[in-house]
Amino acid sequence: MEENQNRILLLVTVAAIIIGGITLWVQYKVKSRKPVIGWHNLGTETFDLKPSAYKTFTYRELPAKFRVEVQASAPVAFGFVTPDTYGHFTSTVLQVDFANQPCGSAPVTSADLNCATDSSKRYLLVTDSREDSVPEAKTHSKKVAGQTETSTQPENHVTLSMYDWRCIQFCENLPKS
């Protein structure tokens, strides 16, 4: 009887040592994984613009380091502007030099920009760079003061993605700050 108790005690002790060893090894492996820092997708918007039209995105807070990726079927210009510039742009025909705006671009169909801007410039303004014209052939029409104008220019299909720079994997292993 005593010999069976010793065997059971020995088996329990060996099992506890094995389970403890496996637990320590797993914890070591988890903690030894380095955090992966990279671009985290904040969102993707897809929309259509007519010639000379614009679309605005407002951000309450911009991350310290972010990226804007734009794909368009026709040239677009974009950049981050202040609320004052945005107000002037939407109420008048204000020309904005987007290439000189934070994270801005002259007319392009494809752009991928790494950016940083101050918190006052939180409006991302995207404009279709094409002139609104009235050619002979009819494909799109719009009403203006009771008259119908036609435009052969197709709508500009735009996809805009915003990313921020952050920990994307094994974030629990980041050093405490």
N, C-alpha and C positions, 0 to 999 in steps of 0.2 A: 504494500500500500504506500509506504513512504517512498519507494522507488518510483512509482507512478506519479506521485506528487512532485518529485524532483524533475522527472521528465517533462511534466506539464509546465512547471516553473521555468525550465530551460527553454522550451518551445515558445512560451510567452515572452521571455526575455529576448530571444533571438528575433522574434517577430517585431517586437518593439524597437529593437536596434535597426532592423531593416527598414521599417516604416519611417523611423526618425531620420535615417540616412537618406532615404528617398525624398523626404520633405525638405531637408536641408539642401540637397542637390537641386531640387526644383526652385527653391527660393534663391539660391545662388544664380541659377541660369536666368531667372526673371530679372533679378537686380543687375546682372551683368549686361543686359541688353541696353544699348545706347539709345537715347531718345532720337527720333528722326524728325528733323525740322524741315519743313517744305511748304509749298503753296497749297492752301486750303481753299476750295471753291466756296465763295460766299453766295454765289447765285449766278444764274445765266438767264438773260432776257432775250427773247426773239421778237422782233417787231418789224413793221414795214413803214417806210418813209416815202412821201411824195417829194418831187423836186422842191428844193428850198424849204422843206419842212424841218422840224426839230423835235427832239424828245429829251426830257430831262429826268434825271434820277437824283433824289435827295438822300443824303446820308447824314444821320444824326452825329455819328462819330466815324471818322476814318481811321483805320489802323495806321500805325507808324510806318509800316512798309507794306505796300500792296501792289497788285498787278492788274492791269486792264488789258483784256484781249478782245479785239473787234474784228469781225469778218463781215463784209458787206458786198452786195452784188454791184453797187456803184459807189463812187467815192463819197466818204463822209469825213467831216472834220469834228474833233471833239476836244474837250478839255474841262478841267475843274475851274469853276468861277465862284465869285462871292455872291451873296444874295443880292447885293446892289447891282452888279453886272448882269446877273440873271434877270432882275426886274427891268433894267433898261433894254435888254435884248428882247424880252417878250412884249414890251409895250411899244417899242419903236423898232425901226430897221437898223439896229446897231450892228456894225461889223465888228466881230471879235477875231483877233489874231490868235487862233487856237494854238499855233505852233509855239507861241510865247507863254501860254498858260501852263500851270503845273499839270503834268501828265497829259499834255496836249499834243495834238497831231495836226499837221496840214492835211488836206484831202488825201485819203488813202482808202483802199478796199480791204487791206489786211494790216493789222498792227498788234503788237504784243509788247507793252511797255511796263517796265518796273518803275514804280512811282513812290513819291513821298510829297505831301503837301501839308500846309498848316490847316488847322481846324476851321478857319473862316471860309475856306474854299471847299464847300461841301456839296455843291451842285455840279453834277456831271452833265454837261450839255453836249448832245450829239446832233449834228446838223447834216442834212443832205446837201452836198456841194453842187448839185446840178442846178442850172437855172430853170425856173418854171417858164416854159415857153408854150406857145399855142401853134403847133405845126398843122399841116394839112390833113394827114390821116387821123382817124378817130379810133382811140382805144379806151381811154379813160375820160370821164366827163365830170365836171363839178359845176355847181350853180354859184354864180356871183351876181348879186343884185338882180335876180330874175333872169339873167342870161346864162346860157350854158356854154362853157368853154371846154375844149377837148385837148387832151395831151396824149401824145403817142409814147411818152416815156413811161416805162413800166415802174411799178413801185420798187423801191430799194429794199431788199430783204437784208436785215441787219441782225447779227447775233453778237451780244455783248456779254462777256463774263468778267466777274470781279473775283480776285483772290487775295488772301492776306497771308503773311509769312508767320507761321506758328508751328508748334509741335503737332505732328500728325500721327505719331506712333510711339508707343512706350513712354508716354508723357508722365506716367507715375514715377519714372526714374530721373526726372529733372531735379537738379539741386534745389533745395529750399532757399527762397530768397528772403 
